[in-house]
Amino acid sequence: MKVLLMEDSPTVRALILAYLKPWGYEVIQASDGPSALALFDQHDPDLLLLDVLVPGLNGFEVARRIRTLRDDWRPIIFLTSRGSDDEVATGMAAGGDDYLVKPVSPIVLRAKMNAMERIRAIQSNLLNTREQLRRTVERLELAAHVDGLTDLPNRRRLDAKLHEDLLRSKRAEKPFSVILMDIDRFKSYNDALGHLAGDDCLKKVSGALARGIVRAGDLVGRFGGEEFTAVLPATPLPGAVVVAERLRASIEDLALPHPSGGLVTVSCGVSACCSQRANVAELLTTADAALYQAKAAGRNLVCARPLSYD
């Protein structure tokens, strides 16, 4: 444990040092307030022993500044030759935790050091627990928004993104586009090769789609089953069609054989809106109609429909 000892008397300082070192403490010594503050910043001690009556910047003022500088608690024990009630009250108000009256008794000093160590250990455990809880909450938050199979954003995250970005696009009076994608003939793929192979196919398709989204602010996620959605804020319909074609081609380029013949492919339905009246449900319905059109036209195609109120 690292201890900062501020004491202007060399004799008293040497005496306390002679007690602390055999007990295993690392002691940093200061003879005045400015030195104590500088050493505090430099060495980050675990506990402070501060003489109250140091000339100039006294122990009370040093304690006040340290409490202001740092949010995390460090035990402070004041050293004094007086120990009156008023002085004790002043010290506690300045941020002190305990008092030692000089001449210092080694028995009392050891007892107070042990007590502060216990409190410090409890604080450290609490901080560690709080940090562990924070990390756990972060992991749970992440898990709540990520699809467990594909590691893409899940439907919950997609829904939030769709509503947030559509509202933002309306405020900025910019176009907003979505792409719905569906793996062609995926049921027959699963039926022929089994669900494990189907899961592997979904992972490979998801990886290709994720790599195909290159613009910051765009997002692709798993909409459900073998369906995926790309959210493209500030993107007009022609630009969204270009992105959809790139995504469609990236799946074809995987060259995954389909048991029914040919390769695994996706069909894409694209929709876009510029109206202040637009809502997510209508936009997705329009994109779904375009996706159905792509399926009906032979699959592995991109079809687009604008959401219009004309």
Residue pairs with C-beta under 8 A, 6 or more apart in sequence:
1 24
1 25
1 26
1 46
1 47
1 117
1 120
2 25
2 26
2 28
2 43
2 44
2 45
2 46
2 47
3 20
3 25
3 26
3 27
3 28
3 45
3 46
3 47
3 48
3 49
4 28
4 30
4 36
4 39
4 40
4 43
4 45
4 47
4 48
4 49
5 13
5 16
5 17
5 20
5 27
5 28
5 29
5 30
5 49
6 30
6 31
6 32
6 33
6 35
6 36
6 48
6 49
6 50
6 51
6 54
6 59
6 62
7 13
7 16
7 29
7 30
7 31
7 49
7 51
7 54
7 79
8 31
8 32
8 51
8 53
8 54
8 55
9 51
10 31
12 51
12 79
12 102
12 103
12 104
13 29
13 31
15 103
15 104
16 49
16 79
16 104
16 109
17 27
17 29
19 104
19 106
19 109
19 110
20 27
20 109
20 113
21 27
23 110
23 113
25 113
28 39
28 43
28 45
30 36
30 39
31 54
32 54
32 55
32 56
32 57
33 54
33 56
33 57
33 58
33 59
33 61
33 62
34 56
34 57
36 48
36 50
36 57
36 62
37 57
37 62
37 65
37 66
39 45
40 48
40 66
40 69
41 69
45 74
46 74
46 75
46 120
47 74
47 75
47 76
47 77
47 113
47 116
47 117
47 120
48 63
48 66
48 74
48 75
48 76
48 77
49 77
49 79
49 100
50 59
50 62
50 63
50 76
50 77
50 78
50 79
50 96
51 58
51 59
51 78
51 79
51 80
52 58
52 59
52 60
52 78
52 79
52 80
52 82
52 87
52 91
53 59
53 80
53 81
54 62
59 78
59 79
59 91
60 78
60 90
60 91
60 94
60 96
61 94
63 76
63 78
63 91
63 94
63 95
63 96
64 94
64 95
66 74
66 76
66 95
67 94
67 95
72 127
73 123
74 120
75 97
75 98
75 116
75 119
75 120
76 95
76 96
76 97
76 98
77 96
77 97
77 98
77 99
77 100
77 112
77 116
78 91
78 96
78 98
78 99
78 100
79 100
79 102
79 104
80 87
80 91
80 99
80 100
80 101
80 102
81 101
81 102
82 101
83 99
83 101
88 99
91 99
97 116
97 119
98 112
98 115
98 116
100 108
100 109
100 112
144 156
145 153
145 154
145 156
145 157
145 160
146 152
146 153
146 154
146 157
147 153
147 154
147 206
147 221
147 222
149 199
149 202
149 203
149 222
150 202
150 203
150 206
150 222
151 206
152 206
152 209
152 210
152 220
152 221
152 222
152 228
153 161
153 219
153 220
153 221
153 222
154 221
154 222
155 221
155 222
155 223
155 224
157 219
157 221
158 219
158 221
158 222
158 223
158 229
158 231
159 280
161 219
161 221
161 231
162 178
162 229
162 231
162 280
162 283
162 284
163 280
165 176
165 217
165 231
165 233
166 176
166 273
166 278
166 279
166 280
166 283
168 233
169 175
169 176
169 233
169 234
170 176
170 276
170 278
172 234
173 274
174 233
174 234
174 274
175 234
175 235
175 236
175 237
175 272
175 273
175 274
176 232
176 233
176 234
176 235
176 272
176 273
176 274
176 278
176 283
177 232
177 235
177 236
177 237
177 239
177 240
177 270
177 271
177 272
177 273
178 229
178 230
178 231
178 232
178 240
178 270
178 271
178 272
178 283
178 284
178 287
179 229
179 230
179 232
179 240
179 243
179 244
179 247
179 268
179 269
179 270
179 287
180 223
180 227
180 228
180 229
180 268
180 269
180 270
180 284
180 287
180 288
180 290
180 291
181 209
181 227
181 228
181 229
181 230
181 244
181 247
181 248
181 266
181 267
181 268
181 269
181 291
182 226
182 227
182 228
182 266
182 267
182 291
182 295
183 189
183 201
183 202
183 205
183 226
183 227
183 251
183 264
183 265
183 266
184 264
184 265
184 266
184 267
184 295
184 299
184 300
185 258
185 260
185 299
186 198
186 201
186 225
186 226
188 258
188 259
188 260
189 197
189 198
189 201
189 258
189 259
189 260
189 264
190 197
190 198
192 259
192 260
193 259
201 256
201 264
202 222
202 226
204 254
204 256
205 228
205 251
205 254
205 264
205 266
206 222
206 228
208 247
208 250
208 251
208 253
208 254
209 220
209 228
209 230
209 247
209 250
209 251
210 220
211 250
212 220
212 243
212 246
212 247
212 250
213 219
213 220
213 230
213 243
213 247
215 232
217 233
217 234
218 230
218 231
218 232
218 233
218 235
218 243
219 230
219 231
220 228
220 229
220 230
220 231
220 247
221 228
221 229
221 231
222 228
223 229
228 266
229 284
230 243
230 244
230 247
232 239
232 240
232 243
235 243
235 272
236 272
236 274
237 270
237 271
237 272
237 304
237 306
240 270
240 272
240 304
241 270
241 302
241 304
244 268
244 270
244 302
244 304
245 268
245 302
247 266
247 268
248 265
248 266
248 267
248 268
248 300
248 301
248 302
251 264
251 265
251 266
252 263
252 265
252 300
254 263
254 264
255 263
256 263
256 264
257 263
257 264
258 264
258 265
265 299
265 300
266 300
267 291
267 294
267 295
267 299
267 300
267 301
267 302
267 303
268 290
268 291
268 294
268 301
268 302
268 303
269 287
269 288
269 289
269 290
269 291
269 292
269 293
269 294
269 302
269 303
269 304
269 305
270 287
270 290
270 302
270 303
270 304
270 305
271 283
271 284
271 286
271 287
271 290
271 304
271 305
271 306
271 307
272 304
272 306
272 307
273 282
273 283
273 306
273 307
275 307
275 308
275 309
277 309
278 307
282 307
283 307
286 305
286 306
286 307
287 305
289 305
290 303
290 304
290 305
291 303
293 303
293 305
294 301
294 302
294 303
297 303
